[in-house]
């Protein structure tokens, strides 16, 4: 199969690109897409590493967007993006993410965690060209400095938590994210839609709205989707004539046990893979 959802140290993953691709290849996956958050800086490295190992490479990205008070993500895919156009479209997102991380730190300090430090969060991602997706690193600061369990830290930094800061006006709407991807010559697929339902949102409403805005695909296969959710999402994809996408959403060993368990065994294959690659080739 091909894994269409992977993260490196260029956003919130733990492994450099070369090590990530090596880990993917060791699992026997035939092809990959590097879908770092709001940037494509690792694409050249990933393409080269895949070529050495004979893997199919699809350029990817995961764009942040805001929908009905929820933080959602839109995946983009193409053989080669119009990177300049895409980078420009995400300029406000990059600025907004830094401001958000600073506010999360301030809220955490006010909530009884005074040793939280934005400088320390930045240092964790010092190798990035433009640190963007720092909310996970705020949670990791809570684990490292205060001994919290990962689940406790996540609860503090996600919706309803004392450190959580929702996306602001800087965040794209789903329609704007889809448009930005189309303008960059890419397909757009809604990432892990099942999590919208988990967070209390209207998953089907979100899919309908984005399909009307030109959404091309739906991430049906994801570590947090059970068999019932997969079946429902396949029905919705068929109803709206959307491509089926999927991947492990792997961020590195030990980060998320549920992703670790399926890494190398989740993605798309068969007819889904053929339709996806045909659509990519037609761009």
KEBATI-382960 format. One line per field, with one value per residue: x, y, z of N, C-alpha, C in turn; residue in three letters. Coordinates in steps of 0.05 Angstrom, whole numbers, plus 5000, padded with zeros to 4 digits. Layout:
# KEBATI-382960
nc1 c(X_...)
nc2 c(Y_...)
nc3 c(Z_...)
cac1 c(X_...)
cac2 c(Y_...)
cac3 c(Z_...)
cc1 c(X_...)
cc2 c(Y_...)
cc3 c(Z_...)
res c(Ala_...)
***
This chain:
# KEBATI-382960
nc1 c(5017_5005_5026_4995_5001_5044_5092_5148_5208_5206_5157_5115_5136_5182_5227_5282_5276_5303_5310_5257_5236_5268_5249_5197_5206_5228_5184_5159_5125_5100_5097_5098_5073_5096_5070_5075_5058_5031_5073_5124_5177_5209_5204_5239_5281_5254_5235_5283_5302_5263_5269_5319_5306_5268_5214_5147_5134_5093_5082_5063_5021_4995_4944_4923_4859_4798_4736_4671_4686_4722_4787_4811_4839_4866_4888_4937_4956_5003_5045_5085_5083_5061_5101_5115_5068_5036_5063_5058_5002_4996_5019_4995_4978_5025_5045_5003_5004_5051_5038_4995_5020_5051_5011_4988_5029_5029_4978_4985_5024_4995_4958_4984_5033_5088_5140_5138_5161_5167_5214_5240_5205_5211_5264_5262_5247_5287_5314_5280_5259_5220_5190_5127_5084_5070_5040_5038_5089_5084_5052_5089_5127_5100_5098_5153_5172_5138_5122_5074_5027_5022_4970_4945_4972_4957_4902_4902_4920_4886_4820_4779_4816_4860_4904_4892_4886_4842_4842_4853_4831_4868_4869_4855_4792_4756_4741_4776_4825_4820_4816_4867_4900_4882_4897_4951_4957_4941_4909_4856_4842_4802_4828_4831_4771_4738_4754_4731_4679_4690_4707_4661_4638_4601_4609_4590_4565_4609_4637_4600_4598_4650_4655_4621_4652_4691_4723_4767_4778_4773_4798_4795_4819_4851_4889_4855_4804_4753_4726_4671_4669_4702_4672_4627_4651_4669_4621_4603_4643_4635_4583_4591_4626_4682_4753_4786_4829_4885_4926_4980_4990_5037_5085_5134_5172_5140_5111_5054_5019_4976_4983_5034_5022_4996_5029_5057_5018_4973_4938_4927_4906_4900_4840_4829_4880_4895_4857_4870_4924_4916_4886_4923_4962_4935_4936)
nc2 c(4976_5048_5100_5156_5196_5225_5251_5293_5320_5370_5392_5373_5323_5272_5251_5262_5274_5235_5192_5181_5163_5119_5087_5079_5050_5004_4979_4958_4989_5014_5065_5136_5196_5256_5294_5345_5398_5455_5469_5454_5440_5394_5365_5359_5329_5284_5264_5250_5211_5172_5159_5133_5087_5065_5078_5101_5170_5221_5288_5324_5357_5383_5424_5473_5490_5525_5506_5516_5528_5488_5458_5437_5396_5397_5356_5359_5340_5326_5313_5352_5411_5479_5512_5564_5594_5567_5574_5629_5633_5612_5647_5679_5640_5618_5660_5665_5616_5619_5662_5638_5595_5623_5647_5601_5583_5627_5621_5571_5582_5617_5580_5551_5529_5552_5545_5535_5553_5594_5600_5552_5517_5534_5519_5464_5457_5478_5465_5473_5510_5550_5550_5521_5488_5483_5467_5414_5411_5445_5414_5372_5398_5403_5350_5338_5376_5377_5326_5305_5257_5237_5237_5271_5320_5328_5336_5385_5419_5416_5426_5458_5453_5482_5507_5512_5545_5569_5567_5629_5689_5686_5636_5593_5583_5522_5522_5561_5535_5491_5519_5543_5499_5479_5521_5516_5473_5423_5364_5362_5335_5316_5311_5258_5255_5229_5247_5296_5285_5260_5304_5330_5356_5369_5322_5301_5346_5379_5352_5354_5410_5421_5388_5415_5459_5441_5399_5343_5292_5243_5225_5164_5119_5116_5116_5126_5114_5069_5005_5013_5068_5073_5046_5080_5127_5111_5104_5158_5181_5156_5174_5229_5228_5226_5219_5164_5168_5154_5139_5130_5172_5179_5200_5187_5139_5114_5160_5164_5111_5085_5097_5075_5021_5009_5028_5021_4986_5012_5051_5065_5020_4975_4987_5038_5060_5060_5095_5142_5152_5158_5204_5240_5238_5264_5317)
nc3 c(5000_4997_5039_5058_5096_5134_5181_5191_5224_5204_5215_5264_5273_5297_5272_5227_5156_5123_5158_5170_5120_5113_5155_5138_5090_5111_5131_5088_5056_4995_4974_4991_5023_5045_5093_5122_5169_5142_5108_5058_5063_5069_5023_4978_5000_5016_4967_4942_4977_4972_4918_4919_4945_4914_4920_4909_4907_4931_4933_4991_5040_5101_5117_5163_5186_5204_5229_5248_5301_5311_5305_5245_5192_5127_5077_5025_4958_4907_4849_4843_4878_4865_4897_4913_4907_4943_4992_4998_5004_5055_5090_5131_5165_5185_5216_5252_5279_5310_5344_5370_5397_5433_5465_5486_5520_5556_5579_5602_5640_5673_5692_5730_5715_5715_5695_5641_5577_5521_5492_5502_5477_5424_5418_5414_5363_5332_5286_5244_5185_5190_5247_5259_5277_5337_5381_5400_5422_5466_5498_5506_5536_5584_5600_5605_5641_5684_5695_5678_5652_5583_5564_5601_5591_5538_5545_5571_5531_5488_5459_5506_5547_5598_5575_5523_5460_5414_5341_5308_5273_5234_5214_5159_5125_5112_5058_5037_5046_5012_4963_4962_4956_4907_4875_4878_4847_4867_4895_4944_5007_5061_5125_5173_5185_5222_5272_5277_5292_5341_5370_5378_5335_5273_5232_5183_5163_5156_5117_5074_5066_5050_5006_4971_4964_4932_4950_4941_4961_5015_5077_5091_5115_5175_5235_5280_5263_5269_5248_5237_5229_5184_5146_5144_5125_5076_5049_5049_5018_4970_4959_4950_4909_4920_4925_4957_5011_5055_5113_5160_5195_5222_5270_5287_5325_5383_5394_5385_5407_5381_5328_5320_5323_5276_5236_5173_5158_5144_5098_5029_4978_4921_4884_4905_4909_4855_4832_4859_4844_4790_4788_4809_4768_4728_4740)
cac1 c(5000_5019_5019_4992_4999_5068_5103_5177_5217_5200_5134_5113_5146_5206_5249_5290_5264_5317_5304_5229_5233_5281_5231_5174_5215_5232_5158_5149_5106_5108_5098_5092_5070_5105_5048_5081_5038_5032_5098_5134_5206_5222_5196_5262_5295_5237_5234_5309_5304_5245_5281_5340_5294_5248_5187_5131_5133_5073_5086_5040_5020_4970_4938_4905_4835_4779_4709_4651_4699_4740_4812_4811_4862_4862_4912_4940_4973_5010_5072_5102_5066_5070_5109_5115_5040_5026_5077_5045_4975_4997_5035_4981_4977_5051_5046_4983_5012_5070_5023_4979_5037_5059_4988_4985_5049_5020_4956_4995_5037_4973_4944_5000_5057_5105_5165_5134_5177_5165_5241_5245_5189_5224_5289_5255_5244_5307_5323_5260_5262_5201_5174_5099_5063_5083_5022_5047_5113_5075_5044_5113_5139_5085_5106_5180_5179_5120_5117_5047_5024_5017_4941_4939_4982_4940_4876_4906_4927_4866_4795_4769_4838_4869_4925_4884_4879_4831_4852_4843_4822_4889_4865_4839_4767_4760_4739_4801_4846_4816_4823_4896_4911_4876_4913_4978_4957_4940_4883_4850_4828_4797_4843_4818_4744_4726_4760_4712_4657_4699_4709_4634_4630_4583_4627_4578_4561_4635_4643_4582_4606_4676_4650_4610_4674_4710_4740_4771_4781_4766_4817_4778_4836_4867_4891_4833_4779_4747_4714_4645_4675_4713_4649_4611_4666_4669_4594_4603_4661_4621_4560_4601_4646_4708_4774_4792_4857_4890_4953_4985_4993_5059_5102_5158_5168_5133_5095_5026_5018_4956_4996_5055_5011_4987_5049_5064_4995_4950_4942_4909_4916_4879_4825_4833_4906_4895_4842_4884_4947_4906_4878_4948_4975_4919_4939)
cac2 c(5000_5073_5115_5184_5215_5222_5276_5294_5341_5396_5403_5363_5296_5269_5241_5276_5262_5211_5170_5174_5147_5093_5072_5071_5029_4979_4966_4947_5006_5019_5094_5154_5225_5271_5314_5363_5419_5482_5474_5431_5443_5369_5350_5352_5308_5259_5254_5238_5187_5153_5150_5115_5062_5055_5083_5123_5194_5241_5311_5328_5378_5383_5452_5478_5507_5527_5500_5515_5528_5466_5458_5415_5395_5390_5345_5365_5321_5331_5305_5375_5434_5506_5517_5592_5602_5555_5588_5655_5629_5604_5666_5687_5616_5615_5681_5659_5593_5628_5677_5618_5580_5642_5649_5576_5584_5646_5609_5550_5595_5627_5558_5537_5517_5576_5539_5534_5574_5594_5596_5523_5505_5540_5504_5437_5457_5497_5457_5480_5536_5568_5533_5527_5472_5480_5460_5389_5416_5456_5390_5357_5413_5396_5323_5337_5394_5373_5298_5297_5237_5248_5242_5295_5343_5332_5347_5413_5435_5414_5440_5457_5453_5508_5518_5511_5570_5562_5582_5656_5698_5680_5609_5591_5568_5498_5530_5575_5515_5476_5537_5547_5474_5478_5542_5505_5450_5399_5353_5367_5313_5322_5293_5245_5266_5217_5262_5318_5274_5256_5330_5341_5371_5357_5310_5299_5373_5389_5339_5366_5438_5421_5377_5436_5478_5428_5378_5321_5266_5239_5206_5142_5102_5131_5099_5131_5106_5040_4993_5026_5095_5069_5039_5104_5146_5101_5111_5187_5186_5147_5192_5255_5223_5235_5199_5153_5170_5142_5137_5123_5196_5171_5223_5177_5117_5120_5185_5156_5082_5075_5099_5055_4994_5005_5038_5001_4969_5029_5069_5057_5000_4966_5007_5064_5070_5065_5119_5165_5158_5167_5232_5255_5240_5281_5345)
cac3 c(5000_5000_5063_5049_5118_5150_5191_5198_5242_5192_5230_5291_5275_5313_5256_5202_5133_5114_5177_5167_5096_5118_5172_5121_5072_5126_5136_5063_5043_4967_4967_5014_5020_5069_5097_5145_5173_5131_5094_5042_5063_5068_4999_4961_5014_5015_4940_4937_4993_4960_4893_4925_4955_4894_4930_4897_4924_4925_4950_5008_5060_5118_5122_5185_5180_5226_5221_5269_5327_5313_5289_5227_5174_5099_5064_4996_4944_4879_4843_4851_4883_4860_4925_4918_4910_4968_5014_5001_5014_5083_5106_5156_5182_5198_5236_5272_5295_5330_5365_5385_5416_5455_5483_5501_5541_5576_5593_5619_5663_5691_5703_5750_5704_5709_5681_5612_5564_5492_5482_5503_5456_5399_5416_5406_5333_5322_5259_5223_5172_5203_5265_5254_5290_5362_5403_5412_5438_5491_5514_5514_5558_5608_5607_5613_5664_5707_5699_5670_5632_5557_5562_5617_5577_5515_5554_5578_5508_5467_5464_5534_5566_5608_5558_5495_5447_5388_5318_5306_5246_5215_5203_5134_5126_5095_5029_5030_5045_4987_4941_4962_4945_4879_4861_4877_4829_4883_4905_4972_5021_5090_5142_5196_5191_5245_5296_5279_5308_5368_5383_5381_5311_5253_5212_5156_5153_5147_5091_5054_5060_5036_4979_4955_4958_4913_4962_4922_4974_5043_5089_5102_5131_5194_5260_5299_5252_5273_5224_5232_5218_5157_5129_5140_5109_5048_5038_5044_4996_4945_4954_4940_4888_4931_4926_4984_5019_5081_5121_5188_5212_5240_5277_5298_5344_5411_5398_5389_5405_5362_5301_5320_5319_5248_5218_5154_5152_5139_5075_5008_4959_4902_4868_4917_4901_4826_4826_4870_4827_4764_4792_4812_4742_4711_4748)
cc1 c(5018_5008_5019_4990_5022_5079_5133_5183_5214_5174_5134_5122_5173_5231_5256_5278_5277_5310_5275_5225_5246_5263_5207_5182_5219_5206_5145_5128_5117_5112_5090_5086_5078_5085_5053_5061_5047_5059_5107_5164_5221_5218_5220_5277_5280_5236_5260_5311_5286_5257_5303_5329_5272_5220_5173_5130_5112_5078_5060_5043_4995_4965_4918_4883_4817_4751_4691_4664_4719_4765_4811_4834_4854_4888_4913_4961_4978_5038_5092_5084_5078_5077_5108_5087_5029_5038_5064_5017_4974_5013_5021_4979_5003_5053_5027_4991_5032_5056_5006_4996_5046_5036_4983_5005_5039_4997_4965_5009_5016_4958_4960_5024_5077_5131_5162_5148_5174_5192_5248_5229_5202_5250_5284_5254_5264_5317_5304_5267_5245_5183_5144_5080_5072_5066_5030_5071_5106_5067_5069_5128_5126_5093_5134_5186_5162_5112_5089_5048_5016_4987_4933_4948_4965_4913_4879_4909_4907_4840_4784_4790_4847_4889_4916_4877_4867_4844_4838_4834_4843_4885_4848_4812_4772_4759_4764_4824_4844_4824_4853_4910_4906_4893_4942_4980_4953_4911_4880_4833_4825_4811_4826_4790_4731_4731_4743_4688_4665_4700_4682_4624_4612_4600_4615_4572_4587_4641_4626_4591_4632_4673_4639_4631_4695_4729_4743_4771_4774_4786_4800_4794_4855_4868_4868_4806_4775_4732_4687_4649_4685_4690_4632_4625_4667_4643_4593_4620_4648_4598_4569_4622_4674_4728_4778_4822_4861_4920_4956_4986_5015_5077_5129_5153_5161_5116_5066_5024_4999_4967_5019_5045_5004_5007_5059_5041_4970_4957_4921_4922_4894_4866_4829_4859_4907_4880_4857_4908_4939_4898_4903_4961_4961_4922_4958)
cc2 c(5025_5088_5144_5204_5210_5249_5273_5317_5369_5408_5391_5334_5296_5261_5260_5261_5236_5187_5162_5156_5120_5075_5062_5048_5003_4965_4955_4963_5014_5048_5111_5182_5237_5295_5331_5386_5445_5489_5450_5431_5416_5353_5341_5328_5282_5247_5239_5211_5165_5142_5129_5087_5051_5058_5104_5146_5213_5264_5317_5351_5374_5412_5454_5496_5507_5523_5498_5512_5505_5470_5433_5417_5385_5381_5353_5347_5329_5319_5327_5399_5459_5517_5547_5602_5592_5568_5615_5653_5623_5623_5673_5664_5613_5636_5674_5636_5602_5644_5658_5604_5598_5645_5624_5574_5603_5634_5586_5561_5605_5604_5541_5522_5538_5570_5534_5558_5572_5589_5567_5508_5509_5523_5476_5435_5476_5490_5464_5507_5557_5551_5541_5513_5464_5471_5434_5393_5430_5433_5375_5372_5407_5368_5324_5353_5388_5344_5289_5273_5250_5255_5267_5321_5349_5345_5377_5430_5432_5427_5436_5457_5480_5522_5522_5539_5562_5577_5609_5663_5692_5653_5609_5577_5542_5505_5544_5555_5499_5493_5540_5522_5472_5498_5533_5480_5423_5390_5359_5345_5320_5302_5283_5257_5254_5232_5286_5309_5270_5283_5344_5357_5355_5346_5311_5327_5385_5378_5351_5394_5438_5408_5398_5457_5466_5408_5354_5293_5267_5218_5185_5126_5118_5114_5103_5125_5076_5030_5006_5053_5092_5063_5063_5124_5137_5107_5141_5194_5179_5166_5218_5253_5233_5212_5189_5156_5158_5140_5134_5148_5192_5195_5213_5156_5126_5144_5178_5126_5071_5077_5079_5028_4989_5015_5016_4983_4985_5049_5062_5037_4993_4988_5035_5076_5077_5091_5144_5172_5167_5197_5250_5259_5259_5311_5360)
cc3 c(5000_5024_5057_5072_5137_5158_5198_5217_5229_5203_5258_5293_5290_5297_5233_5178_5125_5132_5175_5143_5099_5135_5156_5103_5086_5132_5110_5048_5015_4960_4991_5004_5046_5072_5121_5145_5160_5118_5079_5041_5060_5042_4983_4974_5012_4987_4934_4952_4982_4934_4898_4932_4936_4903_4914_4917_4914_4944_4965_5027_5077_5127_5145_5176_5204_5215_5246_5297_5331_5296_5271_5207_5147_5087_5034_4984_4915_4874_4851_4854_4869_4888_4932_4923_4937_4992_5019_5013_5044_5101_5132_5175_5198_5221_5259_5290_5316_5352_5382_5406_5439_5475_5498_5524_5563_5592_5611_5644_5684_5705_5723_5739_5696_5695_5651_5600_5534_5480_5482_5482_5429_5396_5407_5375_5320_5294_5237_5210_5185_5221_5264_5273_5318_5385_5416_5430_5465_5509_5523_5536_5585_5618_5619_5639_5689_5711_5693_5651_5606_5554_5578_5603_5552_5523_5560_5553_5485_5476_5492_5555_5574_5590_5529_5485_5420_5365_5317_5278_5225_5201_5178_5141_5109_5066_5020_5028_5019_4963_4939_4950_4915_4863_4859_4860_4843_4888_4935_4984_5050_5107_5165_5203_5215_5271_5299_5296_5337_5383_5385_5357_5293_5230_5185_5145_5143_5120_5069_5046_5043_5008_4961_4947_4940_4925_4943_4935_5003_5054_5104_5122_5149_5220_5279_5287_5256_5248_5217_5219_5189_5138_5123_5122_5080_5035_5031_5020_4969_4938_4941_4919_4896_4930_4955_4989_5047_5087_5151_5206_5232_5244_5287_5319_5372_5415_5404_5386_5385_5333_5299_5312_5290_5227_5199_5145_5146_5117_5055_4989_4939_4886_4878_4908_4871_4819_4836_4852_4800_4766_4795_4784_4723_4718_4730)
res c(Unk_Unk_Unk_Unk_Unk_Unk_Unk_Unk_Unk_Unk_Unk_Unk_Unk_Unk_Unk_Unk_Unk_Unk_Unk_Unk_Unk_Unk_Unk_Unk_Unk_Unk_Unk_Unk_Unk_Unk_Unk_Unk_Unk_Unk_Unk_Unk_Unk_Unk_Unk_Unk_Unk_Unk_Unk_Unk_Unk_Unk_Unk_Unk_Unk_Unk_Unk_Unk_Unk_Unk_Unk_Unk_Unk_Unk_Unk_Unk_Unk_Unk_Unk_Unk_Unk_Unk_Unk_Unk_Unk_Unk_Unk_Unk_Unk_Unk_Unk_Unk_Unk_Unk_Unk_Unk_Unk_Unk_Unk_Unk_Unk_Unk_Unk_Unk_Unk_Unk_Unk_Unk_Unk_Unk_Unk_Unk_Unk_Unk_Unk_Unk_Unk_Unk_Unk_Unk_Unk_Unk_Unk_Unk_Unk_Unk_Unk_Unk_Unk_Unk_Unk_Unk_Unk_Unk_Unk_Unk_Unk_Unk_Unk_Unk_Unk_Unk_Unk_Unk_Unk_Unk_Unk_Unk_Unk_Unk_Unk_Unk_Unk_Unk_Unk_Unk_Unk_Unk_Unk_Unk_Unk_Unk_Unk_Unk_Unk_Unk_Unk_Unk_Unk_Unk_Unk_Unk_Unk_Unk_Unk_Unk_Unk_Unk_Unk_Unk_Unk_Unk_Unk_Unk_Unk_Unk_Unk_Unk_Unk_Unk_Unk_Unk_Unk_Unk_Unk_Unk_Unk_Unk_Unk_Unk_Unk_Unk_Unk_Unk_Unk_Unk_Unk_Unk_Unk_Unk_Unk_Unk_Unk_Unk_Unk_Unk_Unk_Unk_Unk_Unk_Unk_Unk_Unk_Unk_Unk_Unk_Unk_Unk_Unk_Unk_Unk_Unk_Unk_Unk_Unk_Unk_Unk_Unk_Unk_Unk_Unk_Unk_Unk_Unk_Unk_Unk_Unk_Unk_Unk_Unk_Unk_Unk_Unk_Unk_Unk_Unk_Unk_Unk_Unk_Unk_Unk_Unk_Unk_Unk_Unk_Unk_Unk_Unk_Unk_Unk_Unk_Unk_Unk_Unk_Unk_Unk_Unk_Unk_Unk_Unk_Unk_Unk_Unk_Unk_Unk_Unk_Unk_Unk_Unk_Unk_Unk_Unk_Unk_Unk_Unk_Unk_Unk_Unk_Unk)
***
